[in-house]
Amino acid sequence: MSAAARSLRISQVGLRGIVGSGLTATHALEFASAFGTFLDTPGPVILGRDPRSSGLMLREGVIASLLACGRDVIDLGVVPTPVVQHAINRLNAAGGVSIGASHNASEWNALKFFGPRGSYLSSAQAGELLDIYHLKKFDFVEWDRLGKLEEAGDAVDRYLEDLATAYDFDSLRRYRVLVDCCNGTSALILRRMNERFGFAFILINERTEGVNFAHDPATTRDMVALQLAPLMKPLGAGAGFLFDADSDRVALADEEGRPVSEEMVLPLLADYLLPRGAGKLVITNLSTTALLEEVAARHGGKVVRVPVGRQAATDALSSYRPEQIALAGEGTGAVMMPRFRFVYDGIASMLAVLSMMEERGQRLSAILDGYPRYSILKGGVPMVSQRIPKLLVELRERYSDGEVNATDGLRVAWPDRWFHVRVSQTEPLVRIICEQRGDPPTALYESLVEQVRRLA
C-alpha cells in the first residue's frame, strides 16, 4: 500500500487523512462540491470545526464549494460536532459539515457530513455522495445565484440551553469534576457552563490548540491513567472525564483515581437509561463489550449488534421506531441518546453519568464496582498488503469451534470470551479486539496479533 493510501481514507464514513501527504485542498473542494450537489432539501448548511491548524484551510475550501453550489452557509466557528448537529435541527438546515478528526493526532483532519435532521448519512446516502464525488459532476450555479455566508457566534449558548432542559443543573453543579479537555472543543463548552450556570469544572489541557496537543486525543483507559487519574485524589474530584478533540467521545476516572475502560461508558449509560424509558433496544457494534448484554438483561432490554461504523448505527436506528430505542453507541466512549436525537455527544454523556450518581446517591466507584468484571484487549496492526480475505479465511478455519459472525471482518464468540478482527474504516490498520469475563485473554490476543502480522 502506498504512503498516500495509508494517509488518506475515503469511505462511507467520510474523508479522513493526514493533511498534505494524504488529505489535500483539492479533496476538500471536491467533496464539499459533491455534498452541495447531493443535498436536495432547502435551507442553509451548518459548518463547524475543531481547533486543528489545518481546519482553517479546509474551512475555506468547504465554504467556497458550498457557495458555488448555491448553498447558504452558517459558520459556527470552532465548536464540537454535537453543537453542529444540534444547530442543524434548531435552524431547520439542509445539512451540515464538521471539520475535525476526533481521536486522531493533530496532523490528521476529516470532513464529516450530516443530513437535515443532524444525523450521520445512511449507507445509501453516503454511497450516493461518494458516487457524485467520484463522477465529479457538480451542480455549480451562475454568479447571481451563489450562496451567502453568515457567521453565528451563539451556537454554544443555544446548545447549553438544550442541555439545561434535559438535566438538573442545580443538583449537578455541586459535584467537583475534573476534566481533561485534550486542547479541544470541550473546553469551550465547559468554560461557558462555569460562567453561565455556576459549575466548577476543573479543566486541564484546556487551551485550544491547533498543532501541539498535550497528548493524543484518544479516549482510552491508558490515556486516562496517564493524564487524568493521577490528579483525581489530590484535587478531591468526585468524577473525572477525558474528551477527544471533538467532544463526541468521553472516558472516565473514578474518585479513587482508578482509570475506567472506555468500554464502560455505554453499559453505564444503558444501566441508567433502560429503566427510565419505554425503549428497550441498545444498538451497538460487534466490537463492544459483552457486559452490555448482562446490563440490558437486568432491565428486560435487548442488544442489537451491527458492523462497526457510524453508517451501520445510523441504518440500524432507522430500522426501529425511536421510542423502541434506549440508546446506541460504541465501545470508544461515543454514545447517542434519544433525548438528543441520537447524536454522539460526550458532554451529554458526562452529564448523564453525574445524574446517575446523583439519583442513586452513590459514588462513581460504587456504581462501577457493581458490575461483573470483563477484561478487554485492543490493538492494531498496520495494513501493508491486500491479503485480508486470506487472513479472515485462515482465522475462521482455526477458530471454527466458536460462534462465527462475518458481517464485518470476523467475530468469533464462545460463552466466556470473544474476538473481533476487522479492517479499520478510519486508519490503515487491522484492528484486533479480544474480551473475556474475568482475567484478560492474553494468550488469544497475542496469537491473533501474530497471525495478523504474518498476513496483513
C-alpha positions, -999 to +999 in steps of 0.1 A: +000+000+000+014+034-010+022+061+016-006+083+001-031+055+005-020+049+041-026+086+050-060+091+033-092+073+038-122+079+015-152+058+025-188+059+035-176+073+069-164+104+051-130+118+042-101+115+067-064+118+063-030+133+072-031+168+058-007+174+030+006+139+023-029+125+021-058+149+026-054+180+003-073+212-005-085+195-037-101+167-018-119+193+004-131+213-026-144+183-045-160+165-015-178+197-004-189+203-040-203+167-041-222+174-008-236+207-021-248+187-052-261+159-031-284+180-008-320+180-021-338+199+007-340+237+011-321+255+039-286+265+048-256+243+055-242+244+090-204+244+093-181+239+124-146+228+130-122+217+158-091+238+166-066+219+144-044+243+124-054+227+091-091+233+099-089+269+086-076+258+052-103+231+049-130+255+061-122+279+032-125+251+006-157+238+021-173+272+021-162+281-014-176+248-028-209+251-010-214+287-020-206+277-056-234+252-054-258+280-044-260+269-008-261+294+021-236+286+048-238+294+085-204+291+100-204+284+138-166+286+141-147+264+164-173+241+180-178+204+188-195+182+162-225+178+186-231+215+185-231+214+147-257+186+148-279+205+174-277+236+152-289+217+121-321+207+139-326+241+156-322+261+123-340+236+100-309+234+079-304+212+048-274+195+064-240+202+079-203+196+077-180+192+107-142+196+101-123+176+127-105+143+132-118+135+167-095+109+183-067+112+156-034+131+162-030+167+152-017+160+117-049+144+108-082+160+098-115+149+084-148+160+069-180+146+084-213+151+067-248+153+082-284+152+068-313+176+075-320+161+110-284+164+121-278+126+118-249+109+100-258+099+065-272+064+060-253+039+039-274+046+009-269+084+013-232+080+018-230+058-013-247+085-033-224+112-020-194+090-030-208+084-065-211+122-070-176+128-057-160+101-080-180+112-111-171+149-104-204+161-118-211+191-096-242+214-097-225+248-097-247+278-102-243+311-121-228+342-104-261+357-094-273+326-076-242+320-054-249+312-017-243+336+011-220+332+041-232+340+077-212+336+109-231+327+141-215+331+175-243+319+197-243+282+189-227+271+222-252+290+243-281+276+224-267+241+228-263+246+266-299+257+268-309+224+253-288+206+279-303+226+307-338+214+298-326+177+300-305+178+331-310+192+366-281+217+366-290+229+401-282+195+416-253+186+393-233+218+399-224+206+434-201+179+420-164+186+419-155+173+384-120+172+368-119+173+330-091+167+306-101+187+275-072+175+254-068+210+240-101+205+221-136+219+219-149+206+252-131+235+269-153+260+251-184+243+264-173+237+299-158+272+305-192+286+293-210+262+317-188+275+346-195+311+336-232+310+328-245+282+350-222+283+380-205+249+376-170+245+389-154+221+364-116+219+370-101+219+335-067+206+324-052+208+289-079+234+283-062+258+259-075+251+224-045+241+203-041+235+166-008+216+165+007+207+199-019+187+217-009+178+253-014+142+243-031+121+217-069+128+219-077+091+225-105+083+249-089+051+263-082+037+297-045+040+291-047+078+283-069+083+314-043+065+335-016+087+321-032+121+323-064+123+344-064+095+370-033+107+390-049+141+397-082+128+410-074+122+447-050+152+451-077+175+437-106+159+456-126+153+425-158+132+426-156+121+390-132+127+361-138+128+324-114+129+294-127+141+260-114+137+225-107+169+205-142+169+191-161+162+224-182+134+209-163+107+229-155+105+266-136+083+290-138+081+328-118+081+361-135+075+395-129+094+427-103+069+439-081+077+409-089+045+390-089+048+352-120+032+337-121+014+304-138+034+276-159+002+271-177+010+304-194+042+292-221+025+271-230-002+297-230+025+324-255+047+305-275+017+294-280+008+331-291+044+337-314+049+307-331+015+302-353+017+333-361+054+326-379+050+293-401+027+271-372+019+248-356-015+255-332-018+225-295-010+227-277-006+194-240-012+193-213-028+171-196-061+171-165-048+189-183-036+220-180-053+254-202-083+262-210-067+295-237-048+277-258-079+273-257-085+310-267-050+318-295-049+293-309-082+306-312-067+341-338-043+327-355-065+301-335-050+273-320-064+242-287-056+224-287-053+186-252-057+172-242-042+138-210-037+119-186-011+132-191+024+118-215+052+122-233+044+089-242+010+103-255+025+135-275+051+115-290+024+094-300+004+125-316+034+141-338+039+111-349+003+113-368+009+145-392+034+159-374+060+180-395+050+211-382+014+209-346+025+214-330+032+248-296+043+234-269+035+209-232+037+209-197+022+206-170+009+229-150+040+222-169+062+247-192+075+220-229+073+230-262+085+214-293+091+235-329+096+222-333+128+242-307+144+219-320+129+186-293+102+186-263+125+183-229+113+196-224+137+224-197+134+251-209+164+271-244+149+274-229+116+283-209+132+311-240+149+325-259+116+323-232+099+344-233+127+370-271+124+370-269+087+376-246+094+406-270+120+420-302+099+416-286+068+431-268+087+459-236+067+451-201+075+443-189+065+408-166+038+422-195+021+440-216+021+408-188+007+387-179-020+413-215-033+410-208-047+375-191-081+368-155-079+356-147-081+319-112-077+306-107-064+270-075-061+250-073-039+219-047-033+193-040-027+156-015-039+130-005-017+101-021-029+069+005-031+042-010-058+019-042-068+003-043-103+018-071-096+042-095-122+027-069-149+031-063-138+067-100-140+076-104-174+059-075-188+079-088-174+112-123-188+105-109-222+099-087-221+130-114-209+154-143-229+139-155-241+173-169-207+182-200-188+170-190-170+138-202-136+126-186-125+093-207-094+086-177-071+094-144-088+093-146-118+116-160-121+151-159-154+169-176-159+203-176-185+230-196-185+262-170-165+282-149-148+256-148-134+220-126-117+195-131-094+165-107-088+137-115-062+111-101-035+088-104+000+102-126+025+083-106+055+096-070+044+096-048+019+076-049-007+103-063-042+110-079-039+144-079-068+169-101-069+199-105-097+225-126-098+256-130-123+284-151-125+315-126-123+344-089-122+335-076-108+302-075-132+273-038-126+268-029-158+250-057-155+225-048-118+218-011-125+213-018-154+190-042-132+169-017-104+166+010-128+154-013-142+127-025-108+116+011-095+113+020-125+092-006-118+065-017-081+068 
